Amino acid sequence: MCGIVGCILNKEVAPTIIESIKKLEYRGYDSVGIATLTDKINVKKGSGKIKEVDDQIHLTEIDGNIGIAHVRWATHGNPTKENAHPHNSCDNKISVVHNGIIENYKELREELEKEGHTFKSETDTEVIPHLIEKYTKQGNDLLHATQKTINKLIGSYALAAISIDEPDKIIGARKESPLIVGVSEDGNFLASDVPAILNETRQVIYLDDNEIIQLEKDNVTVMNNQLEPIKKEVVTIDWNPEMAEKGGYPHFMLKEINEEPQVIKDTLSESPKIKEIVSKFKNFNRICFVACGTSYHASLIGEYLIETQLHIPTEVILASEFEYFQNTLDDHTLVIFITQSGETADTLKALKTAKKVSETLAIVNVVGSSITREADHVIYTRAGPEIGVAATKTYLSQLICIYLLVAHLSDDTWLIDKLSKLHDYSLNSLKHEENIKNIAKKYKSASDFFYIGRGFNYPTALEGALKLKEITYIHAEGYPSGELKHGPLALIDEGIPVVGILPPGPSYPKTYNNLQEIKARGANMIILGSEEDTQINQIENKILFNPGIDEIIAPLIYIIDLQLLSYYTSIEKKIDPDKPKNLAKSVTVV
Ligand code: F6R
């Protein structure tokens, strides 16, 4: 779970590389480093966020027209300067950056140490430059030495290597960690993800597992593991660089929440493609969703929709728990994988198992990501790049895809009609910003928050609570509203904020009564409901939505304001919502 960049230009490369690596900071921000080639390998690295390290050691003040860089999310070894990438060979002739995990690094390290290699870090990665060094000393060039090295590795990697003996090239390789190539007239690029290169080019090659790449200033050669050249398609990306920038907002998260009306339009435009995919499904009598975190909450809403609207038995499995449930899959089960990044290791692992027996569908935001290449069918969520670590617009786009899927599976137009109003509803939700800021100010010091909802809006309660704990570090729990009296009500005390999700619909009377039970115990209610709801008029903290938003459609609209509530609480607490502690955007470790 790190980000890597490699770049060859006919000018000083460091300013471009550092700008690129900043775009990957969402993948990790424990430490950062850069290596460039002149007549020697020059390295600058340090622990901390890119800006902090740059302020101290001026990362761009390093010569060379060819270089590699890395942002780290620590797995093996603490986030120290010594463990920061790039890592060099003993003779400092070879430098490597790596994203992934080398599972057999201990054995390899022992072997190399016996052969006389000295290690400077605790990382799994450091075996790579030492192995390349070993093979170059046996007479191999950088390409062949890298090939021999990766044949020794067990685990996952996206890596880039440079050598002072071949100062005109970067060798890259990928297996189970993302790696793309950017092609331009001024030079060529390697990166973990597209936003890193969008300032330089929109021409992209997606590398597949077990491919090796030789990058030169005017040439890009993609090869298979036997080093036979492979012809790859160059794809033009329709994201522009501004889409990957903050666009004038103080944080990516706020920008991404404000992009939701557009995301609704873009994702709804996928409706014909979803219809076509649905027509290709084989017969199935059971649906199984597999996902993690926020994507798991989107899946839960899918379960409610499918069970109530299609009457197909449906279950939702956390990807990390999948192995305990995999034995009942069969060729009449449709397994749906939901993931914004398309790289979540647990989800990818579950998909590889499920596809052996069942038909698989992936709902993914990142085009060309690993999961899109494994599933039988892929639906893209069209949210555009999401940089804030907390998922916002990608969650909404996942929900829209699930609703469209259900609409096409049932061949019903009433749901499509409802979805056509979402854009206007979402614009209205964004107008609640000032009200939400005030609520955030009032409750910023709360130590606990409860979120309750029923039916389709129980997962909304879970997602509201997850968003709050993620970016404010306040303890928050989501419950089905009927469950509180079976235990958690004991935790409700005078002044505890409880967010009640109360849209109009058949579940309204029961949820309303549950909220009265909580209010009677002295909780501070924050109610999300309809403008037409006269019963909630007397409540001080309320966020009111268009009356047309009933309980089926509410998960798509109410969540926007719950995201804003978390965002402004985070701001009140002076936390950077884009980079919550201990978390990363793309979780590529199991
Ligand atoms: C929370 C969040 C995470 C992800 C989870 C799965 O805001 O973003 O809970 O939802 O890590 O990630 P994906 O969707 O990339 O598989």
Residues whose N, C-alpha, C, O or C-beta is under 5 A from the ligand:
A	BS01	F6R	C292 G293 T294 S295 I338 T339 Q340 S341 G342 T344 V389 A390 A391 K585 V587
